[in-house]
Amino acid sequence: MIYITRRETFSAAHRMFREGWPDEKNLEIFGKCSNPEWHGHNYVLNVTVKGDIREDLGFFINLSTLKKIIHEMVIEKVDHRNLNTEVEFMKGKIATTENLAIAIWNELKPVIEMYGAKLHCVRISETENNTIEYYG
């Protein structure tokens, strides 16, 4: 089994808050990430896929294909967007990086599988000190 990781970056704004809670409670729970005026990150997204090498090709998924999938299914939808208000696959979710990783997994998994690969991990760094990994 071979594992391949594709790295992409995007910039996006968000606010961590729970609808219906007063700003004071959101601030208590989510801290400065609950700023009603939003805040942003320069995210680093690592998508790891796995599979068995096809002898006739020497790989299990073309890296250009993987790049295209990630761009079409994720990057074009999140880059320079507000995760809370502009990203359909984040609607109704608290815009944490944990929820973002799960939502990206759900976007990518069926498409990647159509190409005979398996999604192994979605890893998102929102800062150089904070990284989330999701394995499905």
C-alpha positions as CSV (number, residue, x, y, z in Angstrom):
1,M,0.0,0.0,0.0
2,I,1.3,3.4,-1.0
3,Y,0.3,6.7,0.7
4,I,0.4,10.0,-1.2
5,T,-0.1,13.4,0.3
6,R,-1.1,16.5,-1.7
7,R,-0.6,19.9,0.0
8,E,-2.7,22.9,-0.8
9,T,-3.3,26.3,0.9
10,F,-6.2,28.6,1.1
11,S,-7.2,31.7,3.0
12,A,-10.6,32.0,4.7
13,A,-12.5,33.9,7.3
14,H,-14.7,32.4,10.0
15,R,-16.3,32.9,13.4
16,M,-16.7,30.2,16.0
17,F,-20.0,30.7,17.7
18,R,-23.2,28.9,18.5
19,E,-26.4,30.4,17.1
20,G,-28.7,31.5,19.8
21,W,-26.1,32.1,22.4
22,P,-25.3,35.7,23.5
23,D,-22.0,37.1,22.4
24,E,-20.8,36.9,26.1
25,K,-21.3,33.1,26.2
26,N,-19.8,32.6,22.8
27,L,-16.8,34.6,24.0
28,E,-16.5,32.6,27.1
29,I,-16.6,29.3,25.2
30,F,-14.7,30.1,22.0
31,G,-12.6,33.0,23.1
32,K,-11.3,35.6,20.6
33,C,-12.3,33.2,17.8
34,S,-15.9,34.2,18.4
35,N,-15.2,37.8,17.3
36,P,-18.5,39.0,15.8
37,E,-16.5,40.8,13.1
38,W,-14.8,37.5,12.0
39,H,-11.2,36.6,11.7
40,G,-9.1,34.6,9.2
41,H,-6.4,32.1,8.7
42,N,-4.0,31.0,6.0
43,Y,-4.8,27.3,6.1
44,V,-2.6,24.5,5.0
45,L,-4.5,21.4,3.8
46,N,-2.9,18.1,3.4
47,V,-4.9,15.3,1.8
48,T,-3.5,11.8,2.0
49,V,-4.8,9.0,-0.2
50,K,-3.8,5.4,-0.3
51,G,-3.9,2.5,-2.8
52,D,-2.1,-0.2,-4.5
53,I,0.1,0.6,-7.5
54,R,-1.3,-0.4,-10.8
55,E,1.5,-2.3,-12.7
56,D,0.3,-0.9,-16.0
57,L,0.7,2.7,-14.8
58,G,3.2,2.7,-12.0
59,F,0.8,4.6,-9.7
60,F,-2.7,4.2,-8.2
61,I,-3.9,7.8,-8.9
62,N,-2.5,10.4,-11.2
63,L,-1.2,13.4,-9.1
64,S,-2.7,15.8,-11.6
65,T,-6.1,14.2,-11.1
66,L,-5.7,14.4,-7.3
67,K,-4.8,18.1,-7.5
68,K,-7.9,18.7,-9.8
69,I,-10.2,16.9,-7.4
70,I,-9.0,18.9,-4.4
71,H,-9.2,22.2,-6.2
72,E,-12.7,21.6,-7.7
73,M,-14.2,20.0,-4.6
74,V,-12.6,22.2,-1.9
75,I,-10.2,25.0,-2.7
76,E,-12.4,26.8,-5.2
77,K,-15.2,26.7,-2.7
78,V,-13.2,27.9,0.4
79,D,-10.4,30.2,-0.8
80,H,-11.0,33.8,0.1
81,R,-14.4,33.0,1.4
82,N,-16.3,33.2,4.7
83,L,-16.6,29.6,6.0
84,N,-19.8,30.5,8.0
85,T,-21.7,32.3,5.2
86,E,-20.3,31.3,1.8
87,V,-19.4,27.7,2.0
88,E,-22.3,25.4,1.3
89,F,-20.7,22.3,2.9
90,M,-20.2,24.2,6.2
91,K,-23.8,25.5,6.4
92,G,-25.3,24.7,9.8
93,K,-22.0,23.8,11.4
94,I,-19.9,25.7,14.0
95,A,-16.9,26.8,11.9
96,T,-14.2,25.0,13.8
97,T,-11.2,23.4,12.1
98,E,-12.4,20.0,13.3
99,N,-15.8,20.5,11.5
100,L,-14.0,21.8,8.5
101,A,-11.8,18.7,8.3
102,I,-14.9,16.4,8.5
103,A,-16.7,18.4,5.9
104,I,-13.8,18.3,3.5
105,W,-13.5,14.6,4.0
106,N,-17.1,14.2,3.1
107,E,-16.6,16.3,0.0
108,L,-13.5,14.4,-1.2
109,K,-14.2,10.8,-0.3
110,P,-16.7,9.8,-2.9
111,V,-14.9,11.5,-5.8
112,I,-11.5,10.1,-4.8
113,E,-13.0,6.6,-4.6
114,M,-14.3,7.0,-8.2
115,Y,-10.6,7.0,-9.2
116,G,-9.8,3.8,-7.4
117,A,-8.0,5.4,-4.4
118,K,-9.0,5.6,-0.8
119,L,-9.0,8.7,1.3
120,H,-6.7,8.2,4.3
121,C,-6.4,11.5,6.1
122,V,-7.5,15.2,5.9
123,R,-5.0,17.3,7.8
124,I,-5.6,21.0,8.3
125,S,-3.2,23.5,9.9
126,E,-4.9,26.8,10.8
127,T,-1.7,28.1,12.4
128,E,1.8,26.8,12.6
129,N,0.9,25.6,16.1
130,N,-2.6,24.1,15.6
131,T,-3.2,21.1,13.3
132,I,-6.3,18.9,13.0
133,E,-6.2,15.4,11.5
134,Y,-9.3,13.4,10.5
135,Y,-9.2,9.8,9.4
136,G,-12.9,9.2,8.7
